[in-house]
């Protein structure tokens, strides 16, 4: 009879990294989730710029400075989103490796032990 589970006495077969890569749909859902989680930060940054510009007349130099600060804030939020994506993607890869009985990267193995 064929079994669906790998025997614990047999060493796991070597699988390629592609075997553990989430599909594009998974990645798209992750991006949407991250965007949703950071939306309040983006909205707040936009509102702060809008409120500051509406408060009182500002010079062209001041407007440029405020715009540059806003763009820097948006860049920081974008960097945060990208970092969250990279971390979640690597976590998913490692969880898939673990589920397949493969050896985890040492750093991730240590992290998972600390989390437990």
N, C-alpha and C positions, 0 to 999 in steps of 0.2 A: 504494500500500500504506500502511496506517495504521501510524504508529510509536507506540511507548509512551513515548518520551522526548521531552522538550521540546527544540526546536532551540536550540542555543547562540546563534544569531544573533537570535532573537526575544526581546524583553524579557519577563520574567515578568509574568503577569497579576496584578492586584491581588486578593489574597484576603483574606477577613475573618479577624479574630482567632479566630473560632469554628472555622475550618478547621484551626487548629493546636492546638486544645484537646484534651488527652487525654480519653478517655471515663471514665465513672464506675468501670468495672472496673479500669482502669489506676490511677486514684487510690486505689481501695480496696486494691489490691495494695501500692502505695507506703506507705500508712498501716500496713498489717500489717508490712511490712519494717522501717519505722522503729520501730514498737512492739517488734518482736522485738529490734532492735539496742539499744534503751534499757531493755529488761526488766531487765537486771542492775542498772542504776542504781535502778530502782523497787524491786526486791527488796532491794537493799542499804539503801535508805532505810527501808523497812518493818522490816527486820531490826534496824537500828540503834535505831529507836524501841522496838521490842519488847524488845531486850536491855537498853536503858537503864531501861525501866520494870520489868523483871524483876530487875535487879541489886540494888536496894535499895528500900525503901519511899520514895516521894516524896510531897511535900505536894501539895495541890490546885493551888497556885500553880505549883509546879515542873512538875507534869503538864501544866498549861495551856501553860507556856512551851515544853516539849518538843513538845507537839502543834502549837503554832504554828510552831516550827522545822521540824517534819516537813511541815506543809502548805506552808511556803515552799519547801522542797526539792522537793516534788512539783510545785509551780507552776513552778519553774525547769526541771524535767525536761519538763513539758508545753510550756513556751515553747520549749525546745530542739527538741522534736519538731515543733512548728508551724513553726519556722524552717527545719528540715531539709526539711519538706514543701514550703514555699514555694520554697526554692532548687531542689529537684529538679523541681518542677512548671515553674518558669520555664525551667530548663535544657532540659526536654523540649520545651517550646513553641519555644524558640529552635532546637533541633536540628531540629524539624519545619519551621520556617521555612527553615533552611539547606538541608534536603533538598529543599524545594520551590523552591529558587532565589530565595528572597526575601531582602531585606536584613535583617541582624540588628541588634538594638539595639546601639549603639556600646559600651556597657559590657560586654555579653556577648561581642561581637566581640573586644574587648581581652582579656577573661578567657580566651577560647579560644586566642588567640595566645600568651598567657603560659603556658598549660598545655602547649603544644606545645613 
